[in-house]
Amino acid sequence: MNQRIVTWNVNGIRACYDKTLTSFIDKQKPDILCLQETKAHIDQVEPDIQRLGYKHSYWSSAEKKGYSGVATFLNQKPINVIKGIDIPAYDNEGRIVWTQHQYFDLYNIYFPNGASGPERHVFKQKFLSDLKQHLSFEIKKGRDIILVGDYNIAHLDADVYAPKAMTGESGFLPEERQWFSEFLKMGFVDSFRKFYPEAQNVYSWWSYKDNARQKNNGWRIDYVCVSENLVKNLKSCQILDQQDGSDHCPVMVDLVF
């Protein structure tokens, strides 16, 4: 069985739908499409956007309108769907859709951004700690996990365009990079780095300011990470950095089971 999974922070599903989302789906034909920062509740959008042509869609939306939100679209119904990890502070912000399938558990996650001030920085660090604890428990239970989304963390120097200048920026802070290293040691593999360990200047997000995308002044903060048992199933990982429609671009993996 082939599985093509795409993750994309669309920075507003309605805006992206009006730009390029449908043509992208028609071209790439993902079996499972995971979107972050939908900025909408399912009942706020047109019927065509609610499912995007798929048989099933599962949305987790923030209580605050126009903020955060994730949605997973697919044709084959999951065995189980869990919206969140049973921690209201995160679940109320629409950060996680967790779907369980025959061969893997899929987490579609929009990690918090800690840049707006000290309070959100603390919130993000708590989220990272709680998520790590949750994933460790699931890994020890023997679950095979695919975790996709906007992690809001650039892990390596090669994952930001100016690492020395960015050292003090949220998303590239030492404690965040350390969390990512510990996350990988726990039993996860960064799919892109598995195929392209030495890749430079490949990013998934660019600021709207200062012509950053035209200059390729970007960050790689969108990932597909898989637990070690699934590495053998990975066939490719691509960062589709020519795809427009958002300030992020999609990341796509192909797996065979």
Protein Blocks (a to p, Z undefined) as FASTA:
>chain_A
ZZddddddeepaklmmmmmmmmmmmmnopabdcdehklpafklpcfklmnnopabdcddd
dfbghiahiddddfbdcfbdcedjhiaklmmnopaccdddfkbccdddddddfklomklm
mmmmmmmmmmmmmmmmmmmnopacddedjehpafblmlpfblmlmmmpghiafklmmmmm
mmmmnopacfklmmmmmbghiafbdcfehhlmmnopacdfbdcdddfklmmmpmbdcddf
kbghiabdcddddddZZ
